[in-house]
């Protein structure tokens, strides 16, 4: 418990699972993308969104990045219990090419160059910091799907309002060269 409180304090936010309607909206947006590749969830928390995407977005490889040890352990444990043939941890998944891996890491240091889609459910301060990083590191035509909070300075391709009690917004962006989607 102390670990969760400390890391939440250091991050400025605690791990918060997304609602079922929000997870469905994110999966629907990803399923509209032609082709398959790698989805990176920046700040995967308890793993609920990444696991949902693994089940509802076939053909994609999902990498969840989390810096808090307890939610990371829970994510990896859920994978091993619910999907015994998948390890869910970075070391084994790198070798077996499992459809999902949860790695301990800093979302600001991750090399997003190989991500085809970045999914995030963060907070305004993190989105501000991540907007610069994604603008520098993402390949052209990569997508970003953000729950609740928009990327400052970016123009979303689409904003989806979910059917949950909070009417959660999901922002969808396409990386367009160096213009960061801004118009």
N, C-alpha and C positions, 0 to 999 in steps of 0.2 A: 504494500500500500504506500509506503514511504517513497518507493521508487516512482510510482505513478504520480504522486503529488509533486515530487521534486522535478521530474521531467516535464510535467504539465506547467509548472511555474517557470521553468527555463524556456519552454517553447512559447509560453504566453497563451496556451489553450490546452484543454484536455482532449484525449481521443473521444470522438463523438460519432456513433454509428449513423449512417444515413437512413432515412425512412424507406420502406418498401416501394412506395410510388416513385421516390427519387432514384432508387437503384434501377427500377424498370425504365425510367426516362433516360438514364445514362446508357443502359444497355441498348435501348432503341436507337439512340444517336450513334453509337458505335456500330450497330448492325447496318446502318445506312451507308457506311464507308465501304467502298469497293476494295477488294484485296484484304489481306491479313498481314499481321506483323506483330509488333510488340507494344503492349499497353503498359505504361508505367504509372502506378498510383503513387503520387507524391504525398506521403503521410498516410500510410495505410491503416493506422490505428489497430482496431480489433480484427481487421481482415474481412468484414462483412461485404463491403462493396467489391473487393477483388474476387472473393469467392463467388459472389453473384455473377460477376462478369465472366468468370471461368465457366460457369454453368450455362449462361445465356448468350455468350458470344463465341460460338465454336470456331476453332482455327486460330484464335489469337493466343499469344503467350503473354501472361500477366506477371509483372514484377511489382511487388509492393515494397516500398521503402518506409521504414519506421525506425525512429531513434529511441523509442521507449521500450525497454526490455520486456516488461510484463505483457503489454499488448502484442508485441512481436512473438513472444512465446505462445500466447493464446492463438494467434493466427496460424502459426506452424502446427500447433496441436490440433486445431480444427481440421486442417488439411489431412494430417495423418489419421485422424479418427474417421472423418467422413469419406476420405478417398485414400484408402490404405496403400494403393499402388503409387501414390505421389508423395514425395518426401516433404515438399513445401519449404525446404531450407535452401539457402543459396549454394552451398558446397555441392550437395548431391544433385540439385536441379541443374547446375551448370553442366554436369556430365550427362545426365539422362535427358536433358531438354524437356523437363516436366512442363506442363502447361501453366503452372503457377509457381512462383518462388517469392518468399518473403525474406528480405535482406535487412540487416541493421545498417543504417546509414543516415547521412544528413541530406535532406532534400536539396539543399543549396550547393552541395558538392557533387551530386550525381551527374554523370556524363549523359545528358539527354540526347546526344547526337544520334543514337540508334533507336530512339523512341518514335513510333509512328503515331501514337496517341498518348497524351499525358492527361490523367484524370486527377482532380484534386478537390478536396473539401477542407479548406483551410480557414483562414481569417484574414481580414483586410491587410494587416501588416505583412503577413507571409505572402499574400498575393502581390503586394507591391514589390517585395524583394524578388519573388519568383518571376515576375513579368520581365524584368531585365535579363535574368538568367536564361529563360526560355527564348527570349528574343535573340540572344547571342548563340545559343546551342542547338536549337531545334532545326531540323532539315526543312527545306521548302516543302509545302503541302502536308506537314505534320499537323495533327489536330490537338486541340486542348479542349477538355470538357470540364468545366468548373461548377461545383455545386455551391449555391448561395452567393458567392462573391465574385464579382467581375474582375478581370485583369485591368488595372489602371493603365490608360493610354492605348488600349486595344479596342477595336470595334468587333463585337461578336457577329458572327455570320447568322446566328439565330439565338433566341432566348426562349426556352421552354418553361412554361409554368406547370408545375406538378400538381396532382390532385390530392396532395396531403393537406392536413389541417393548417399548415403554415404557408401553403401555396408557394413552396420552395421554387426558386428560379435555378435553371441549369443553363449556363452560358457555353456556347459552342463557338470555337475559333478555328480558323485555318491559317497556318503559317504561310505567309505570302512573301517569300524572299526576305528582305531586310526591313520591310515596312511594318512588320509586327501586326499586320491586319488593320492598322490604323488608316483612316482615310483623310 
